[in-house]
Amino acid sequence: MTNLPKTSASDVNLDNGWLTISFNQPEKRNALTEELSKDIKEIFDAIKDDLSVRGVTMRGEGGIFCAGGDLKMFKTGFQGGEQGIKDVQNASEATGRFFDMINSLPKPVIMLAEGAAMAGGLGMLCAGDVVIVTEDCKFALTETTLGIPPAQIAPFVAQRIGLSKARRIMLTAARFTGKEAFDMGLADFLAKNPDDLRVIENEIKKGVMKCAPGANAITKEIVLATRHLSREEMIKFAAKGFAESMLSDEGMEGIASFIEKRKPKWSK
């Protein structure tokens, strides 16, 4: 069983194999502060190889998902000149790797958004596998109005809604609602209210719990590999993943359960 780290900006709950991370700095609108980013990174490092943790939900306390990056840190933490450029570049690269970590976690990640998901918060949302939002949730990509690009979130927004829509909403500082997010494909499910968020989340979790955790991990790896492998490379990569899964204890159990007409051991 995973030993979860102590957290300072989030609450963590592991229940029946499902981990919920609740951002808990509502006084800062759950911005991606150094403390919250550190919490998430340490939690993901702890659980990524633990097959007993079947999935993750990320949500915000206080009626808001996440207000984006902590711009005050950029105001006070960096100086100008060549060294300043290097420092900001390094910080931006670290942010990109942070979003990659969420995007590639070998487990299903559900994002629950109510209130607002702004800038980097919206980018983090797009790094999830399943996105559920309330109808009245507010979204905005405001970076260019501040004279900066949405640099590290751009790939994840484009990945989720496609290039043409991503260009439109990023180049126009778009503001939109949960209903509009659902219509453009950014959200997978639309909830009427926060209670409805939980109802939809529970249905998704039921589906995940029927899936073998190892097979889910390899499936996610294969799906993400389609973005950068050639067709021949993809055939070989997928075949290797399939063979390893088929011959694993999990694969053997799955085939046996099918033949014996019973649930496999991992199914809840």
C-alpha positions, 0 to 999 in steps of 0.5 A: 500500500502506498504511503501518501505524502503529507500535504500543505495545499491539498487534502488527500483521500484514498477510499476503496482504491480511488484517490481524491486530491482536493486543492484546498487554498480557496483564499488563493482561488486554488492557484497553482502555487509552489505548495500545491504543485509540490503536493501534486508532484509528490502524490503522483510520484508515490502512486504511479507504480501502485496498482492498488490505486485504481484512479485519481480524481482532482477537484477544488475546494471552496467552489473553484477548481483552479485559478491558474499559475501564481503570477505573483511568483513571477513578479517577485521571483525573477530578475531581468537580463540574460540570467532572468530569461534563463530562470524564467525558461527553466521555470516554464520547462518545469511547468511543462513537465508538471502537466506531462506528469498529470497527462501521462499518469498510468491511471485514469484521471478524472477532473471535476470542475466547478466555479472556475478553471482559468489559464493554467487551471484550464490547462491542467483540466485538459491533461485529465482523461475524463473532464466533468464540469458544471453548467455554470463553471467559468473558463478563460485563457487570459495569458495573451491579455497579460503579454505572455503566451499560454506556452505550456498549456497549449499542447494540452488544450490542442490535444483535447479540443483540436488545433482550430478551436485551440487557436481560436480560444487562445488567440482571442482571450476567450471566456466561456461557460461549462455548457460551451466547454462541453459543446466544444469538446473540452468537457466530456460530461456536463453536470447541473450542479456540484452534487451532479458532478459526484453522481457522474464521477461515481458512474465513471469510477464504476467503469474504471473498477471493471478494468484491469489496472495494468491493462489500463496503464498500458492502454494509456501509454499506447494511446499517448504514443500515437501522437509521436510514433510513426505507423511502423513504430506504433505497430511494434509498440502496441504489439509489445504492450499487447504481448506483455499484457496477455502473458502477465498474471493479470492477462491470464486471470482475465482470460480464465475469468472469461472462460469460467464465466466469472468476474476477474479478481480486480473487478469491483 
